[in-house]
């Protein structure tokens, strides 16, 4: 061992103390196995009391920081930081002395492990190990060595169960990697767990030996259950995480493999971190019941740290992870879905990519910088195979303990899209189903998305037109139930597909669409007709940070699509807000299919509010037959029309005292007469004229509040369709259509 420099600091007593605790007269020893490690490596730190202290003296220990460390209260620990870290031990003796000692572990981000670690500190492993139930060591190569041992695997490593003992084994009979264990894998080497064997890791790291990726950890159908969990008893913050680094395939769970549970695993710089192919019941029933569950795991890739064959070759040639998780099996187990909870995924083409309709439950997880999709169910051609009859991707909302159960999808900023060979290839090869650009959630076929309380956002918005061809869509699905989600500054909040029969589940209620290019879009990608339940949503043109000055559509119906908007009852409680902006292009409901008008039924006194934001030739605003009721309880989430009745001022402006009639003549040429009436106590009346084709405001004309008509001069107007809106004291009353010949 190599001695490191340290500093000892006596802790002074408070001013009211009668006695200052003494400092030990003899200096102790503080050692580390190595002061410089590669990222993914580990070091042993060990404290020894002074030999001149009487043997009856006892000590307690406290280490900080309490992260990437095997324990915080022992004299010897293993540490495996990912960045350069200074560790401090505070030692308190039974005589009352308090001293602290520090050492710094320097971490090199991308280096060759076998060249950095002295050969004398690496244990070479054989290629096959058969578990021996009757042996003291069980022929477990990992438990024969202390925590923090580094092993080198030069070829494929296979772990077999004991053929002499019937399954299942005792729960202690398993290959176990102690805290801080490091496996250095040669290029394209693999680990296989099979024949009833069971592998459990506790703060271990499996990484590349030098400059090339290793293949993966294969958990075969004949193996026992598979556990990876962190060190420590805190259920939400392990002292030491497991790590899978620099691999081609990460962890591969093969067909009919065991149930699995992964807690506190860092998947770093892998081309793919998990490949789940297990189908049907496992060959072996687990020794202890566990869920198919991935919890508190981190998935990330840094192009500058990827290894061969994906080595960084400059700003125009680099690679991210293709997909952090790929699923091709049904993951059927104790529960009919896989639980994915409290995880973070960053920097990849796909966060999760599934090739079958695998039931998945997403809880309190964050997806960031996904360049094609956060979650993508794609068959690659043909219908998405159903695997359980319960084909649901669920984001349940609610809470987990005292914490809100919110999934967040943070879209890449425009400058961060990689202009690389990988992105160009993957966009061409896998992006064809992603018609609406980068997508938070995209599903094909019958897969149902049931999303509650999720957030889909672009944190650094620019004008949506600037994102071409990288449009950004929150959810694109054929079957969807979306409730109380926030869609913030993305190009499209929801792109709702419909099957060719126009059937399925299409529901969006109590959502906020803020600053989106289009909040909810009826898509004609598959079918051409359909009905969607849209109720209690808020469509807001801008957010506090939005810079989009182009057109905004609350509800958008694509050309050649025949849409029906339904509500919880007869009335639609959606709220439309233009943000009080003066620039052009706000359309509350836009129907690009002029042959099939959209009917939208709402309160009689709300129709004048939104009539200024629709084209009456394509959208029929249908009065329900009564005004907005007092104490309305239809919308309870804060989105949609407010629960309270309109104010007295608003009701007055929407009364029969305000009126806008059709201009005469219409069509018109040269000039036309505008007929209107405003309340006696009105202070200001204005006529706003917009061009129908793009919503551009052409002029704003003051009106005489005492008169009932005004002449609009049309000499500067080209032939076409226009809309004019009456505003009374700044509030819109009604909109009419004007045709100029």
Secondary structure, 3 states (H helix, E strand, C coil): CEECCCCCCCCCCCCCCCCCCCCCCCCCEEEECCCEEECCCCEEEEEECCCCCCCCCCEEEEEECCCCECCCCCCEEEECCCCCEEEEEEEEECCCCEEEEEEEEEEECCCCHHHHCCHHHEEECCCEEECCCCCCCCCCCCCCCCCCCEEEECCCEEEECCCCCCCCCCCCCCEEECCCCEEEECCCCEEEEECCCCEEEECCEEEECCCECECEEEECCCCCCEEEECECCCCCCCCECEEEECECCCEEECCCCCCEEEECEEEECCCEEEEECCCCCCCCCCCCCCCCEEECCEEECCHHHCCECCCCCCCCCCCCEEEEEEECCCCCCCCCCEEEECCEEEEEEEEEEECEECCEEEECCEEEEEEEEEEEECCCCCCCEECCCCCEEEECCCEECCEECCCEEECCCHHHCCCCHHHHHHHHHHCCCCCCCEEEEEECCCCEEEEECCEEECCCCCCHHHHCCCCEEEEEECEEEEECCEEECCCEEEEECCCCCCCCCEEEECCEEECCCEEEEECCCCCCEEEEEEECCEEECCCCCCCCCCCEEEEEECCCCEEEEECCCCCCCCEEECCCCCCCCEEEEEECCCCCCEEEEECHHHHHHHHCCECCCCEEEEECCCCCCCCCCCCCCCCCCCCCCCCHHHHHHCCCCCEECCCECCCECCEEEEEEECCCCCCCEEEEEEECCCCCEEEEEEECCCCCEEEEECCCCCCEEEEEEEEECCEEEEEEEEEEC
